[in-house]
Amino acid sequence: MTFTQAMDRAAQVFEGVGAAVLAVGFLLALAVAAREWRRSGLAGEGYRALRETFGGALLLGLEILVAADLIRTVAVAPTLKNVAVLGLIVLIRTFLSFSLQIEIEGALPWRRASRDGRAGTGHTSEGNPTTSRRPPPGTGHASP
């Protein structure tokens, strides 16, 4: 097996994993949404859980698919046209990632710390690292 064939095969594996992440993530998001809807009795809560859960799976799937495109472009067929297409794909993925993150988190990344009552240091007054993510649906914590 030549290097080009091995890299093409690696790109195919990444594409398969990316597609599987999207499919499994969607099914998991449906299950989480159904559980949240049943728990709260509100369709809106189920919908919010679906969007948040599938949004995370979509971000991960897009990352993996971009890795497949990167392998294929750089290692298999490094033409100027392929590099331009890869650049466009990365720009689109970056925009989608940014948009999805805003929808999931409910705030712009640079405003999230002030919304959560932190000065943006990433640490609490006790020195413990903090995160800006909401608690998972169904944990009983109120959404910010």
C-alpha positions as CSV (number, residue, x, y, z in Angstrom):
1,M,0.0,0.0,0.0
2,T,1.4,3.4,-1.0
3,F,1.4,6.5,1.2
4,T,-1.3,8.1,-0.9
5,Q,-3.5,5.0,-0.6
6,A,-3.0,4.9,3.2
7,M,-3.8,8.6,3.6
8,D,-6.9,8.2,1.4
9,R,-8.0,5.2,3.6
10,A,-7.4,7.3,6.7
11,A,-9.5,10.1,5.3
12,Q,-12.3,7.6,4.6
13,V,-12.1,6.3,8.2
14,F,-12.4,9.9,9.5
15,E,-15.4,10.5,7.2
16,G,-17.1,7.3,8.6
17,V,-16.4,8.3,12.2
18,G,-17.7,11.8,11.5
19,A,-20.9,10.4,10.0
20,A,-21.3,8.0,12.9
21,V,-20.9,10.8,15.4
22,L,-23.6,12.8,13.7
23,A,-26.0,9.8,13.5
24,V,-25.4,8.6,17.1
25,G,-25.4,12.2,18.4
26,F,-28.8,12.8,16.8
27,L,-30.3,9.6,18.3
28,L,-28.8,10.5,21.7
29,A,-30.2,14.1,21.4
30,L,-33.7,12.6,20.6
31,A,-33.5,10.4,23.7
32,V,-32.3,13.3,25.9
33,A,-35.1,15.6,24.5
34,A,-37.8,12.9,25.1
35,R,-36.6,12.4,28.7
36,E,-36.5,16.1,29.4
37,W,-40.0,16.6,27.8
38,R,-41.4,13.8,30.0
39,R,-39.6,15.1,33.1
40,S,-40.7,18.7,32.8
41,G,-44.0,18.2,30.8
42,L,-43.0,21.2,28.7
43,A,-42.3,20.7,25.0
44,G,-40.1,23.8,25.0
45,E,-37.7,22.1,27.5
46,G,-37.5,19.0,25.3
47,Y,-36.8,21.2,22.3
48,R,-34.1,23.1,24.2
49,A,-32.5,19.9,25.3
50,L,-32.6,18.6,21.7
51,R,-30.9,21.7,20.3
52,E,-28.2,21.7,23.0
53,T,-27.4,18.0,22.8
54,F,-27.4,17.8,19.0
55,G,-25.5,21.1,18.7
56,G,-22.6,19.5,20.6
57,A,-22.7,16.4,18.5
58,L,-22.9,18.5,15.3
59,L,-19.8,20.5,16.4
60,L,-17.8,17.3,17.1
61,G,-18.9,15.7,13.8
62,L,-17.9,18.8,11.9
63,E,-14.5,18.8,13.5
64,I,-13.9,15.2,12.5
65,L,-15.1,15.8,8.9
66,V,-12.8,18.7,8.6
67,A,-9.9,16.5,9.7
68,A,-10.9,14.1,6.9
69,D,-10.8,16.9,4.4
70,L,-7.5,18.1,5.7
71,I,-5.9,14.6,5.4
72,R,-7.3,14.2,1.9
73,T,-6.2,17.7,0.7
74,V,-2.7,17.8,2.2
75,A,-1.7,14.2,1.8
76,V,-3.6,12.8,-1.1
77,A,-4.2,15.5,-3.7
78,P,-2.5,18.8,-2.7
79,T,-3.6,20.9,-5.6
80,L,-4.3,24.6,-5.4
81,K,-8.0,24.0,-6.1
82,N,-8.2,21.4,-3.3
83,V,-6.5,23.8,-0.8
84,A,-8.9,26.6,-1.8
85,V,-11.9,24.2,-1.3
86,L,-10.5,23.2,2.1
87,G,-10.1,26.8,3.1
88,L,-13.7,27.5,2.2
89,I,-14.8,24.4,4.2
90,V,-12.8,25.5,7.2
91,L,-14.3,29.0,7.0
92,I,-17.9,27.6,6.8
93,R,-17.2,25.2,9.6
94,T,-15.8,28.0,11.8
95,F,-18.9,30.2,11.2
96,L,-21.2,27.2,11.9
97,S,-19.3,26.4,15.0
98,F,-19.4,29.9,16.3
99,S,-23.1,30.2,15.5
100,L,-23.9,26.9,17.2
101,Q,-21.9,27.8,20.2
102,I,-23.8,31.1,20.6
103,E,-27.1,29.2,20.3
104,I,-26.1,26.5,22.8
105,E,-24.5,28.9,25.3
106,G,-27.0,31.8,24.8
107,A,-24.3,34.4,24.7
108,L,-21.3,35.6,22.7
109,P,-18.0,34.0,24.0
110,W,-16.6,37.2,25.2
111,R,-19.8,38.1,27.1
112,R,-20.3,34.7,28.7
113,A,-17.9,35.4,31.6
114,S,-19.6,38.7,32.5
115,R,-23.1,37.1,32.2
116,D,-22.0,34.4,34.6
117,G,-20.7,36.9,37.1
118,R,-17.0,36.3,36.5
119,A,-14.3,38.7,35.4
120,G,-13.2,36.4,32.6
121,T,-10.3,34.9,34.5
122,G,-11.6,31.4,34.3
123,H,-11.2,30.9,38.1
124,T,-13.5,31.3,41.1
125,S,-12.4,33.2,44.2
126,E,-11.3,29.9,45.7
127,G,-8.9,29.3,42.8
128,N,-10.9,26.4,41.2
129,P,-11.3,26.4,37.5
130,T,-14.8,27.3,36.3
131,T,-16.7,26.5,33.2
132,S,-19.3,28.5,31.4
133,R,-21.4,25.6,30.2
134,R,-24.9,25.1,31.5
135,P,-25.7,22.1,33.6
136,P,-26.9,19.1,31.6
137,P,-30.7,18.9,31.0
138,G,-32.5,17.0,33.7
139,T,-30.1,17.7,36.5
140,G,-32.5,19.9,38.4
141,H,-30.4,23.1,38.1
142,A,-32.1,26.2,36.7
143,S,-30.9,27.6,33.4
144,P,-29.2,31.0,33.5
